[in-house]
Amino acid sequence: LMNHINNKDMKACLLEIQRTKFKENIFLEISRLTWRFRTYLKIKSLKNASVTNDEIIKSTRVSKYQFKYFDIETNKKTTKEILEALRELKKVDQMLKSTDLNHENILLQLFRKLCKN
């Protein structure tokens, strides 16, 4: 799913959601997406502060193999895009917990915003 979001492929995102059990474990999946974007933000911030890769790996608690992938994805995104994605994920999480709106509509809006960034 993250590959489709990073490639800004809305259609593939929606197909992936239908194919997987995203809606059954919606809060777990939202928290995974949030963790990923928080990690992107942390890596981006530490890179801007000229911190070494080894220190970033320790700080973010990811493996060196994950870091290699995360670093590539982080370089493709601006800080503004990452922050907007985190804001949208927070908003969606609150909406899912506080409203009776259809989850599918809320998810559609989320992925529309994530794939737009």
Secondary structure in CASP SS format (residue, H / E / C, confidence):
PFRMAT SS
TARGET T0000
AUTHOR 0000-0000-0000
METHOD secondary structure of the structure
MODEL  1
L C 1.00
M H 1.00
N H 1.00
H H 1.00
I H 1.00
N H 1.00
N C 1.00
K C 1.00
D C 1.00
M H 1.00
K H 1.00
A H 1.00
C H 1.00
L H 1.00
L H 1.00
E H 1.00
I H 1.00
Q H 1.00
R H 1.00
T C 1.00
K C 1.00
F C 1.00
K C 1.00
E C 1.00
N C 1.00
I H 1.00
F H 1.00
L H 1.00
E H 1.00
I H 1.00
S H 1.00
R H 1.00
L H 1.00
T H 1.00
W H 1.00
R H 1.00
F H 1.00
R H 1.00
T H 1.00
Y H 1.00
L H 1.00
K H 1.00
I H 1.00
K H 1.00
S H 1.00
L H 1.00
K H 1.00
N H 1.00
A C 1.00
S C 1.00
V C 1.00
T C 1.00
N H 1.00
D H 1.00
E H 1.00
I H 1.00
I H 1.00
K H 1.00
S H 1.00
T H 1.00
R C 1.00
V C 1.00
S C 1.00
K H 1.00
Y H 1.00
Q H 1.00
F H 1.00
K H 1.00
Y H 1.00
F H 1.00
D H 1.00
I H 1.00
E H 1.00
T H 1.00
N H 1.00
K H 1.00
K C 1.00
T C 1.00
T H 1.00
K H 1.00
E H 1.00
I H 1.00
L H 1.00
E H 1.00
A H 1.00
L H 1.00
R H 1.00
E H 1.00
L H 1.00
K H 1.00
K H 1.00
V H 1.00
D H 1.00
Q H 1.00
M H 1.00
L H 1.00
K H 1.00
S H 1.00
T C 1.00
D C 1.00
L C 1.00
N C 1.00
H H 1.00
E H 1.00
N H 1.00
I H 1.00
L H 1.00
L H 1.00
Q H 1.00
L H 1.00
F H 1.00
R H 1.00
K H 1.00
L H 1.00
C H 1.00
K H 1.00
N C 1.00
END
